Amino acid sequence: MIAAVDITLVVERGRPDWRLTPTATPAGLGWLVGRPATAAAALLPRVFNLCSAAHAEAAAMALGLPAAGDPAAGDPVLGDAAARAETARRERLRDHAVAVLSDWPVLFGGAPERAALALLGGPAGPAAVALRAALLGPVAAAGLDLSEASPVALDRWLDAGATPTARLLARCRDRIDPAWGRAELALPDVPEIAAALAAGTPAVARETTAADTWRRTPLVAALMARQGASLFVRMLARLVDLLDCLAPRRTAGAPLPKPPAGIGLARAARGLLAHRARLEGGVVADYRVLSPSAWNLAPDGLLHRALRALPIGAETPVLARLVVSCVNPCVPVGLRLAALAEA
């Protein structure tokens, strides 16, 4: 598994290029071998606590235990189905909110929206209403559904500039060429996921991000048809996923594929998470985990392709950091741009 990745802009023979150097964890999941399935299911969300609810769901499916969709299902770490669903919602909400309300404003020379971020700790109902208004504006928040909106309605909202988020996205729409950082790969299918779990690493270039769920919704589909998987479209998809956490109403797009026995899938804030368990006599004989970053940080994968699509110049540092935010790796990322002086 990948523990971190260093990204370096290098110049070779007078041509700039990007080098991604992942750091692998020294040990796998051998510590699970010999443990009962229920004990493994309890431990995995504690170890992978960045997206604990998603790991709990994938583990339950892989180990053949009751899933969160079963009203009778309980989990020793995350509680019953309702508690697990709420934990998963809060995980996605916090991840996207920090990006939209803190990382992006700072990236473009502003300050974090501290008042909006403070709502993350408030009561679920009133805080969700207030945070939606902070993101969309009080009028738009009452009826605007970005996933179902038309590009014309989106432009109308952006041009009105009722919130800092709208003004920031309008700036990105107007100033970032859609070709900069544009990269798109197919989503992995079940055979490819199974093969990657067996091998420990993907054999084909695929991607999985927060945009997965929203690719087929009217607005994202229309924008991707017009400009491809641009940085603006990926930013918008993160905002749409954030808004869905505030008022979840349905599963958009295609549902998760049905994996074979022994493989569990779950959607995390960063994309598709996969677990594989092999049991012998009710205890774990082998266990594998494949994070979204295993696909996105693979050689010639999404992150590498998006970086290669950037212009090299004064805007590169901001654009490179925006690429990282849109891909959203689940590991620490180091970015070294000293070679800009040579490019």
SULTA-V199557 format. One record per backbone hydrogen bond with DSSP energy under -0.5 kcal/mol. NH is the residue of the N-H (numbers start at 1). CO is the residue of the C=O. If there is no record, write none. Layout:
NH|CO ; NH|CO
//
This chain:
3|23 ; 4|23 ; 5|332 ; 6|21 ; 7|334 ; 8|6 ; 8|19 ; 9|336 ; 10|8 ; 10|17 ; 12|10 ; 12|15 ; 15|12 ; 17|10 ; 19|8 ; 21|6 ; 21|19 ; 22|20 ; 23|4 ; 24|22 ; 25|1 ; 32|29 ; 33|30 ; 34|284 ; 35|32 ; 37|282 ; 40|36 ; 41|37 ; 42|38 ; 43|39 ; 44|40 ; 45|41 ; 46|43 ; 47|43 ; 48|44 ; 49|47 ; 51|48 ; 52|49 ; 55|51 ; 56|52 ; 57|53 ; 58|54 ; 59|55 ; 60|56 ; 61|57 ; 62|58 ; 63|59 ; 64|61 ; 65|60 ; 70|67 ; 71|69 ; 73|70 ; 75|79 ; 79|75 ; 81|73 ; 84|80 ; 85|81 ; 86|82 ; 87|83 ; 88|84 ; 89|85 ; 90|86 ; 91|87 ; 92|88 ; 93|89 ; 94|90 ; 95|91 ; 96|92 ; 97|93 ; 98|94 ; 99|95 ; 100|96 ; 101|97 ; 102|98 ; 103|98 ; 104|99 ; 106|102 ; 107|103 ; 108|104 ; 109|106 ; 110|105 ; 113|101 ; 114|112 ; 117|113 ; 118|114 ; 119|115 ; 119|116 ; 120|117 ; 121|118 ; 122|119 ; 127|123 ; 128|124 ; 129|125 ; 130|126 ; 131|127 ; 132|128 ; 133|129 ; 134|130 ; 135|131 ; 136|132 ; 137|133 ; 141|137 ; 142|139 ; 143|139 ; 143|140 ; 144|140 ; 146|144 ; 148|145 ; 149|145 ; 154|150 ; 155|151 ; 156|152 ; 157|153 ; 158|154 ; 159|155 ; 160|156 ; 161|157 ; 161|158 ; 162|157 ; 167|163 ; 168|164 ; 169|165 ; 170|166 ; 171|167 ; 172|168 ; 173|169 ; 174|170 ; 175|171 ; 176|172 ; 177|175 ; 180|177 ; 181|179 ; 181|309 ; 182|179 ; 183|229 ; 193|189 ; 194|190 ; 195|191 ; 196|192 ; 197|193 ; 198|194 ; 199|195 ; 200|196 ; 201|196 ; 206|204 ; 207|186 ; 212|209 ; 214|211 ; 215|211 ; 215|212 ; 217|214 ; 219|147 ; 221|217 ; 222|218 ; 223|219 ; 224|220 ; 225|221 ; 226|222 ; 227|223 ; 228|224 ; 230|228 ; 231|180 ; 234|230 ; 235|231 ; 236|232 ; 237|233 ; 238|234 ; 239|235 ; 240|236 ; 241|237 ; 242|238 ; 243|239 ; 244|240 ; 245|241 ; 246|242 ; 247|243 ; 252|250 ; 259|257 ; 263|260 ; 264|275 ; 266|273 ; 268|266 ; 268|271 ; 271|268 ; 273|266 ; 274|290 ; 275|264 ; 276|288 ; 277|262 ; 278|286 ; 280|283 ; 283|280 ; 284|35 ; 285|278 ; 286|278 ; 288|276 ; 290|274 ; 291|289 ; 294|291 ; 295|291 ; 295|292 ; 296|292 ; 297|293 ; 298|295 ; 301|298 ; 303|296 ; 305|301 ; 306|302 ; 307|303 ; 308|304 ; 309|305 ; 309|306 ; 310|307 ; 313|311 ; 316|313 ; 319|315 ; 320|316 ; 321|317 ; 322|318 ; 323|319 ; 324|320 ; 325|321 ; 326|322 ; 327|323 ; 328|324 ; 329|324 ; 332|3 ; 334|5 ; 336|7 ; 336|334 ; 337|335 ; 339|9 ; 340|337 ; 341|338 ; 342|339 ; 343|339
//
